[in-house]
């Protein structure tokens, strides 16, 4: 509240703007979310005061899709693991010309299951198809797309060799990736989350990994960021965690700032764009 003061225009990224904050700012006329996801703002409270809330759509599409494929490839081919082992002297001590520390997986012919099919999900689908992967999708709005099969959520988790989340966080889907759903996955499957941490029951995912009921997982997001030291995922088997960097390429950040300025300009001119409420 001290930072906002009497400002008419407010930007936020991770700082929450619940109803009590919005209603305590009488001068507030515009809220700009410096991200694509806007769950940090209580949309209905802003709507009741006729305050437009804008987001930054699509700025990170290419970068997050690239990060998703990087995590899939890391799980499949394990370059970082083997690079570390070479640096630690394992190759020099190896009696054979090569070795591998984990099973190496070829993506060609495997099935990628996408939960959500917005801009990022569609971009990931294209990259996966370049690797000759089959793509199945669960979304609230299925439609005819060449080369894509739309299925229900349970079917996706059961059939996919790689499950990747690309849906927004809502009150209805919080923690939907639970023990029951994870139990339906193939023991050889990978799970990827570059969307939002609270979509996943982290204790359930940690237990699934530690009991080796799936082959591995990678997440760029956690339920609380920065995470507490006792997050149940820390130390889980066959898990890659990165610090929410999928969006953070310089190209994406430049697009973000350019769009934020354009959003404010449109608002000041009386024709706001990218309004989510």
C-alpha positions as CSV (number, residue, x, y, z in Angstrom):
1,X,0.0,0.0,0.0
2,X,2.9,2.3,0.7
3,X,4.3,1.8,-2.7
4,X,1.1,2.4,-4.5
5,X,0.0,5.5,-2.6
6,X,-2.3,7.7,-4.7
7,X,-1.3,6.2,-8.0
8,X,-4.0,5.9,-10.6
9,X,-2.0,3.2,-12.6
10,X,-0.5,0.2,-10.9
11,X,1.7,-2.6,-12.3
12,X,2.2,-5.9,-10.5
13,X,3.8,-9.3,-11.2
14,X,3.9,-11.5,-8.2
15,X,2.5,-9.1,-5.6
16,X,-1.1,-10.0,-4.8
17,X,-3.9,-7.5,-5.3
18,X,-6.8,-9.0,-3.4
19,X,-10.2,-7.2,-3.0
20,X,-9.2,-5.5,0.3
21,X,-6.1,-3.9,-1.4
22,X,-8.1,-2.8,-4.5
23,X,-10.9,-1.3,-2.4
24,X,-8.4,0.5,-0.2
25,X,-7.0,2.4,-3.2
26,X,-9.5,5.1,-4.1
27,X,-7.4,6.7,-6.8
28,X,-6.8,3.4,-8.6
29,X,-8.0,3.4,-12.3
30,X,-5.9,0.7,-14.0
31,X,-4.1,-2.5,-13.1
32,X,-1.4,-3.9,-15.4
33,X,-0.2,-7.4,-14.7
34,X,3.3,-7.9,-16.0
35,X,2.7,-11.5,-17.0
36,X,0.3,-13.6,-19.0
37,X,-1.3,-15.2,-15.9
38,X,-3.4,-12.8,-13.9
39,X,-4.5,-14.9,-10.9
40,X,-2.6,-12.5,-8.6
41,X,-5.4,-9.9,-9.0
42,X,-8.9,-10.4,-7.7
43,X,-10.6,-9.8,-11.0
44,X,-14.2,-9.4,-9.7
45,X,-13.2,-6.7,-7.2
46,X,-11.6,-4.7,-10.0
47,X,-14.6,-5.2,-12.3
48,X,-17.0,-3.9,-9.6
49,X,-15.0,-0.6,-9.6
50,X,-14.7,-0.5,-13.4
51,X,-11.0,-0.8,-13.2
52,X,-9.5,-2.6,-16.3
53,X,-7.0,-5.3,-15.6
54,X,-4.6,-6.0,-18.5
55,X,-2.1,-8.8,-19.0
56,X,0.8,-9.4,-21.4
57,X,-0.4,-12.2,-23.7
58,X,2.0,-14.3,-25.8
59,X,5.2,-12.4,-25.0
60,X,6.8,-15.6,-23.6
61,X,5.2,-18.1,-26.0
62,X,8.4,-19.0,-27.9
63,X,10.6,-18.9,-24.8
64,X,8.3,-21.1,-22.6
65,X,7.8,-23.6,-25.4
66,X,11.6,-23.7,-25.9
67,X,12.0,-24.3,-22.1
68,X,9.4,-27.1,-22.2
69,X,11.3,-28.9,-24.9
70,X,14.6,-28.3,-23.1
71,X,13.2,-30.1,-20.0
72,X,11.8,-32.9,-22.1
73,X,15.1,-33.4,-23.9
74,X,17.0,-33.2,-20.6
75,X,14.9,-36.0,-19.2
76,X,15.2,-38.0,-22.4
77,X,18.9,-37.6,-23.2
78,X,20.4,-36.6,-19.8
79,X,23.2,-34.3,-21.2
80,X,23.8,-32.5,-17.9
81,X,24.0,-35.7,-15.9
82,X,26.6,-37.2,-18.2
83,X,28.5,-33.9,-18.5
84,X,28.9,-33.8,-14.7
85,X,30.0,-37.4,-14.7
86,X,32.7,-36.8,-17.3
87,X,33.9,-33.8,-15.3
88,X,34.1,-36.1,-12.2
89,X,36.4,-38.5,-14.1
90,X,34.0,-41.3,-14.8
91,X,34.7,-41.4,-18.5
92,X,38.5,-41.4,-18.0
93,X,38.0,-44.4,-15.6
94,X,35.6,-46.2,-17.9
95,X,36.9,-49.5,-19.4
96,X,34.7,-49.0,-22.5
97,X,34.5,-46.3,-25.0
98,X,31.2,-45.0,-23.7
99,X,28.6,-45.5,-20.9
100,X,25.3,-44.1,-19.8
101,X,24.0,-43.6,-16.3
102,X,20.3,-43.7,-17.0
103,X,18.1,-45.1,-19.8
104,X,18.2,-42.8,-22.9
105,X,14.9,-42.2,-24.6
106,X,14.2,-41.5,-28.2
107,X,11.2,-39.0,-28.7
108,X,10.4,-40.1,-32.2
109,X,7.1,-42.0,-32.1
110,X,6.3,-41.2,-28.5
111,X,3.0,-39.5,-27.4
112,X,3.1,-36.0,-25.9
113,X,0.0,-35.1,-23.9
114,X,-0.7,-31.3,-23.5
115,X,-3.0,-30.1,-20.8
116,X,-4.2,-26.8,-22.3
117,X,-3.9,-25.6,-25.9
118,X,-3.4,-21.9,-25.9
119,X,-0.6,-20.1,-27.6
120,X,2.1,-21.9,-25.6
121,X,0.5,-25.4,-25.9
122,X,0.2,-24.9,-29.6
123,X,3.9,-23.8,-29.9
124,X,5.0,-26.9,-27.9
125,X,2.9,-29.1,-30.2
126,X,4.7,-27.8,-33.3
127,X,8.1,-28.4,-31.7
128,X,7.1,-31.9,-30.6
129,X,5.9,-32.7,-34.1
130,X,9.3,-31.7,-35.5
131,X,10.6,-34.5,-33.3
132,X,8.0,-36.8,-34.9
133,X,6.1,-37.1,-31.6
134,X,2.4,-37.8,-31.6
135,X,0.4,-35.1,-29.9
136,X,-2.8,-35.5,-27.8
137,X,-4.5,-32.6,-26.0
138,X,-7.0,-32.0,-23.2
139,X,-8.6,-28.6,-23.3
140,X,-12.0,-27.1,-22.4
141,X,-12.4,-26.0,-26.0
142,X,-11.5,-28.9,-28.3
143,X,-11.6,-28.3,-32.0
144,X,-10.4,-29.8,-35.3
145,X,-6.7,-29.4,-35.7
146,X,-4.8,-31.4,-38.2
147,X,-2.4,-33.9,-36.6
148,X,-3.8,-33.3,-33.1
149,X,-6.1,-35.7,-31.2
150,X,-8.3,-34.2,-28.5
151,X,-9.0,-36.5,-25.5
152,X,-10.4,-36.3,-22.0
153,X,-8.0,-35.6,-19.1
154,X,-7.8,-39.1,-17.7
155,X,-7.2,-40.6,-21.2
156,X,-4.3,-38.1,-21.7
157,X,-2.6,-39.0,-18.5
158,X,-3.0,-42.7,-19.2
159,X,-1.8,-42.7,-22.8
160,X,0.9,-40.0,-22.9
161,X,4.6,-40.8,-22.7
162,X,5.2,-37.2,-21.7
163,X,2.5,-35.1,-20.0
164,X,3.1,-31.3,-20.1
165,X,0.9,-28.6,-18.4
166,X,0.0,-25.4,-20.3
167,X,-3.2,-24.3,-18.7
168,X,-3.9,-21.3,-16.5
169,X,-4.4,-21.7,-12.7
170,X,-8.0,-21.3,-11.5
171,X,-9.8,-22.1,-8.3
172,X,-11.2,-25.2,-10.0
173,X,-8.0,-26.8,-11.2
174,X,-5.7,-26.1,-8.2
175,X,-3.9,-29.3,-7.3
176,X,-5.7,-31.3,-9.9
177,X,-2.5,-33.3,-10.6
178,X,-2.9,-35.5,-7.5
179,X,-1.9,-38.9,-6.5
180,X,-4.8,-40.5,-8.1
181,X,-4.1,-38.9,-11.5
182,X,-0.4,-39.6,-11.3
183,X,-1.1,-43.2,-10.6
184,X,-2.7,-43.6,-14.0
185,X,0.5,-42.6,-15.9
186,X,2.8,-45.1,-17.5
187,X,5.9,-46.1,-15.4
188,X,8.0,-45.0,-18.4
189,X,6.3,-41.6,-18.6
190,X,7.7,-38.1,-17.9
191,X,5.8,-35.2,-16.3
192,X,6.5,-31.5,-17.2
193,X,5.2,-28.3,-15.6
194,X,6.1,-24.9,-17.0
195,X,2.7,-23.5,-16.2
196,X,1.9,-22.8,-12.5
197,X,3.1,-24.6,-9.5
198,X,-0.2,-24.9,-7.6
199,X,-1.6,-27.0,-10.4
200,X,0.3,-29.9,-8.8
201,X,0.0,-31.6,-5.5
202,X,3.8,-31.5,-4.8
203,X,3.7,-34.1,-2.0
204,X,1.9,-36.5,-4.3
205,X,4.4,-35.9,-7.2
206,X,7.4,-36.4,-4.8
207,X,5.9,-39.7,-3.5
208,X,5.3,-40.8,-7.1
209,X,8.9,-40.1,-8.1
210,X,10.4,-41.5,-5.0
211,X,8.5,-44.8,-5.5
212,X,9.6,-44.7,-9.1
213,X,6.1,-45.0,-10.4
214,X,7.0,-42.7,-13.3
215,X,10.4,-42.3,-15.0
216,X,10.9,-38.7,-14.2
217,X,9.6,-35.1,-14.0
218,X,10.7,-31.6,-14.6
219,X,9.2,-28.4,-13.3
220,X,10.0,-24.7,-13.8
221,X,7.4,-23.6,-11.2
222,X,6.6,-24.4,-7.6
223,X,3.5,-23.8,-5.4
224,X,5.4,-21.1,-3.5
225,X,8.2,-19.0,-5.1
226,X,10.8,-18.7,-3.7
227,X,10.2,-22.1,-2.2
228,X,10.5,-23.1,1.4
229,X,13.6,-25.3,2.2
230,X,11.3,-28.1,3.2
231,X,9.4,-28.3,-0.1
232,X,8.6,-32.0,-0.6
233,X,10.0,-32.0,-4.1
234,X,13.5,-31.1,-3.0
235,X,15.5,-34.3,-3.1
236,X,12.9,-36.3,-5.0
237,X,14.2,-38.9,-7.4
238,X,14.6,-38.3,-11.1
239,X,13.4,-34.7,-10.8
240,X,14.7,-31.5,-12.5
241,X,13.7,-28.1,-10.9
242,X,14.5,-24.8,-12.5
243,X,13.8,-21.4,-10.9
244,X,10.9,-20.2,-13.0
245,X,13.0,-19.1,-15.9
246,X,11.0,-20.2,-18.9
247,X,9.8,-16.7,-19.5
248,X,13.1,-15.0,-18.9
249,X,14.9,-14.8,-22.2
250,X,15.9,-11.3,-23.1
251,X,13.8,-11.3,-26.2
252,X,10.7,-12.3,-24.1
253,X,11.4,-9.6,-21.5
254,X,11.7,-6.9,-24.2
255,X,8.4,-8.0,-25.7
256,X,6.8,-7.9,-22.2
257,X,7.9,-4.3,-21.5
258,X,6.9,-3.1,-25.0
259,X,3.4,-4.6,-24.5
260,X,3.1,-3.1,-21.0
261,X,3.7,0.4,-22.4
262,X,1.3,-0.2,-25.3
263,X,-1.4,-1.4,-22.9
264,X,-1.1,1.8,-20.8
265,X,-1.1,4.0,-24.0
266,X,-4.3,2.3,-25.2
267,X,-5.9,2.8,-21.8
268,X,-4.9,6.5,-21.7
269,X,-6.4,6.9,-25.2
270,X,-9.7,5.4,-24.0
271,X,-9.5,2.1,-25.8
272,X,-7.9,-0.4,-23.5
273,X,-6.5,-3.6,-24.9
274,X,-5.6,-7.0,-23.5
275,X,-8.2,-6.5,-20.8
276,X,-8.9,-9.7,-18.9
277,X,-11.9,-8.6,-16.8
